[in-house]
Amino acid sequence: MKKWIQLSLFAVLIVALSYAIISNASKQKTEAKSKDFVLQTSSEEQLALPNEGSYIINFWATYCPPCEREMPAFKASYETLQSHNIELYAVNVEEPTRLVNQYLAKFDLPFPILLDRQGQLKESYEILTLPTTLFLQDGKVVHTVKGELTEQELLTLTQKFLY
């Protein structure tokens, strides 16, 4: 009986320690997401993602057909987003500047195109599929969409989560 109690207490201790380790790792990931990220733009300038305000980050790649289909929706929505002080950042994932600029020649996009060459921002936000769009408030993700968005969906979700 005494051994059973000792084993039970040991199991409870293991579970409690595991929970503490996992909670701490999750806290560190959240803190990492809100730290300053400075990425190069497609025009080779440096741009820091804000830690304040409302903004949207769209992760995309040139080889992604749904990403290409949703670019016109983002372009059409940009003026409306700006009128509500919401910035839009299109983050290309792990592709060379030359390839991105050739691709962008098809579009006349008014919003910043950022290059996540090493995939650090993608990893920080645990992006696994493209396109993925994040809605952020003061540096914290309030909503995530995996997959293609239409203009109406983008504006509806923006109104729901960022106004």
PyMOL commands that set and color helices and strands:
alter all, ss='L'
color gray80, all
select helices_A, chain A and resi 2-34+65-83+97-104+120-124+151-162
alter helices_A, ss='H'
color red, helices_A
select strands_A, chain A and resi 38-41+46-48+54-60+86-93+113-116+132-137+140-146
alter strands_A, ss='S'
color yellow, strands_A
deselect
rebuild
show_as cartoon
